[in-house]
Each structure stands twice: as structure tokens, then as C-alpha cells.
């Protein structure tokens, strides 16, 4: 049985899903909330997708910690 062929876009999408779910789990929040917060800061496209080539070589925990720290920094900066 053959599946859908892998593409760069599908790899990026899968990476983003894993990163968001892992980060949400670490923060104890639903993935939907994490997605909303990341989108509000432009971090899905501006961080996860933009730096996919580098980030996908790291562990899921590393990427989750990175995106959590980045999200917290962006949200804190935007509160000012």
C-alpha cells in the first residue's frame, strides 16, 4: 500500500505539528492554545518554518524548549 509521497512542505508541516504538540505538553496547555499564541506572535512561520532546515536536526525537546522560550520572550516584549 502506497501513501502520499513526502514533500518538503509535508515534512515542514509534520515538524511544526510535533514541535507545537511537544511544547504545549511541556507547558501543560492544549495544542490549540499553543498554536493560537504562536500564530499571534508570528512564530509558526517566522521561527518554526523559517528555520526548519536547522531546527529539524535537533531533538523534539530542544525545539519545544526553544519555541517556549521564544514565545515567552515575544509575549513579554509585546506587553510593554
VMD Tcl script that draws the C-alpha trace (Angstrom):
set ca {
  {0.00 0.00 0.00}
  {1.49 3.30 -1.05}
  {0.99 6.51 0.88}
  {1.16 10.10 -0.17}
  {4.66 10.98 -1.36}
  {6.73 13.07 1.04}
  {7.46 16.62 0.05}
  {9.46 19.37 1.70}
  {6.18 21.12 2.61}
  {4.74 17.99 4.20}
  {7.97 17.48 6.17}
  {7.82 21.08 7.44}
  {4.14 20.69 8.37}
  {4.82 17.47 10.30}
  {7.78 19.11 12.06}
  {5.63 22.08 13.11}
  {2.89 19.81 14.44}
  {5.36 17.81 16.53}
  {7.04 20.98 17.83}
  {3.73 22.60 18.78}
  {2.35 19.48 20.46}
  {5.57 18.86 22.39}
  {5.80 22.48 23.55}
  {2.12 22.52 24.55}
  {2.57 19.33 26.55}
  {5.62 20.82 28.34}
  {3.61 23.94 29.20}
  {0.55 21.95 30.26}
  {-1.75 23.67 27.78}
  {-3.82 22.41 24.84}
  {-2.10 22.36 21.44}
  {-4.83 24.68 20.14}
  {-3.86 27.34 22.68}
  {-0.18 26.95 21.84}
  {-1.00 27.30 18.14}
  {-3.06 30.43 18.78}
  {-0.30 32.02 20.86}
  {2.42 31.15 18.35}
  {0.31 32.50 15.47}
  {-0.37 35.73 17.37}
  {3.39 36.29 17.59}
  {4.10 35.14 14.04}
  {6.31 32.33 15.30}
  {4.98 29.42 13.29}
  {6.05 30.97 10.00}
  {8.73 33.25 11.43}
  {10.53 30.68 13.56}
  {9.46 27.07 13.05}
  {9.03 27.19 9.26}
  {11.73 29.76 8.55}
  {14.40 27.86 10.48}
  {13.17 24.34 9.70}
  {16.44 23.39 8.00}
  {18.34 23.98 11.23}
  {15.73 23.14 13.85}
  {14.63 19.79 12.40}
  {18.11 18.42 13.14}
  {17.52 18.93 16.88}
  {15.50 16.80 19.29}
  {11.81 17.45 19.80}
  {12.55 18.52 23.39}
  {15.20 21.02 22.27}
  {12.84 22.56 19.70}
  {10.00 22.67 22.24}
  {12.20 24.41 24.80}
  {13.41 26.85 22.12}
  {9.93 27.75 20.95}
  {8.62 28.11 24.53}
  {11.47 30.47 25.42}
  {10.98 32.43 22.21}
  {7.21 32.65 22.75}
  {7.64 33.84 26.33}
  {10.15 36.49 25.21}
  {7.91 37.74 22.40}
  {4.83 37.87 24.64}
  {6.78 39.66 27.37}
  {8.19 42.20 24.89}
  {4.74 42.87 23.47}
  {3.29 43.57 26.93}
  {5.42 46.70 27.21}
}
mol new
graphics top color blue
foreach p $ca { graphics top sphere $p radius 0.5 }
foreach p [lrange $ca 0 end-1] q [lrange $ca 1 end] { graphics top cylinder $p $q radius 0.2 }
display resetview
